[in-house]
């Protein structure tokens, strides 16, 4: 099973990771980082296939995927 880690302070909530995730693993969270953005959180980790598409699409390199 893969694990997705998101550095909340680096996330600007562009939502590219959500758009390009083929399994719907990520969503916008309810917490706000120090820059005022509601950062992305994993919500469906059991569905993650470890494709790393979220990490590849993140313009701020805020996502790490561990297989």
Secondary structure, 3 states (H helix, E strand, C coil): CCEEEECCCCCCCCCHHHHHCCCCCEEEEEEECCCCCEEEEECCHHHCCCCCHHHHHCCCCCEEEEC
